[in-house]
Amino acid sequence: MAEVGIPIALTLRYEVNALLLSVQLGGAAVHEATALWDVRTAVKSEREVKPIEQHIHSCPESLPFGHWPP
């Protein structure tokens, strides 16, 4: 939750600028790495990995694009 929660909280609190976009992209990259590790581990354990589980991890990829300039 911190991988995505912190960038979201900062975005809600502060004006979007280059530093905040960097934090958002960093959080998205870390979350993407975690998602890949999670799905890979699940597949190797022969647990059923449903498509919804794979797609839920992709939500933070849109985080940097969530603010539209006024």
N, C-alpha and C positions, 0 to 999 in steps of 0.2 A: 504494500500500500504506500510505503514511503517513496518508492520509485516514481510514482505518479502523483500521489497526494501532495507532496511538497511543491512540485511545479504548479499544480492546479491552485493550491492555496496562495502561492506567491502571485500568480496571474490574477486572482480575484482581489488581491490586496494592493498591488502596485501597478503602475502604468507599464505597459509593454514597451520594452526597449531591446537593444541588442543583447545586453547581459541576460535579461529574462528569457529571451528566445534561446540563448545558449543553454540556460538551465533546463528549459523545456526539451530541447533536442537531446541533451545529455540524459535526462530522465527517460525519454523515449528509447534511447539507445540501450541504456541499462535494462529497461524493461524488456526490450526485444531480445537481449541476450538471455535474460531469465526465462522468457517464454520458450525460446529454442531449447534451453537446457531442460525445462520442465517437460515439454512434449517428447524430447528425445529420451529422457529417463522413463517416462510413462510407456513409450513404445517398446523400449528394451525390456521392461518388466512384463511385457505381454498383456498389460492391462488395456482394455478397450479405450481408445481415444476417439471420442465423437467429434464431428466437425465443429459443434458449438464451442467445445473446449478450446479448440485451436483459434477460432475467430474472436473469442472474448479477449484474448491476449492482444489482438490487433487494435483495439479501441484507442490506446494511448498514441498510436502512430499519427492520429489526427490532431493531437494536442497543440503542436506549434501553429496550426492553421485555424485555431478556434477563435482568434481575435481578428475582427475586420476593422480596418482603419475608419475613423469617423468621417 
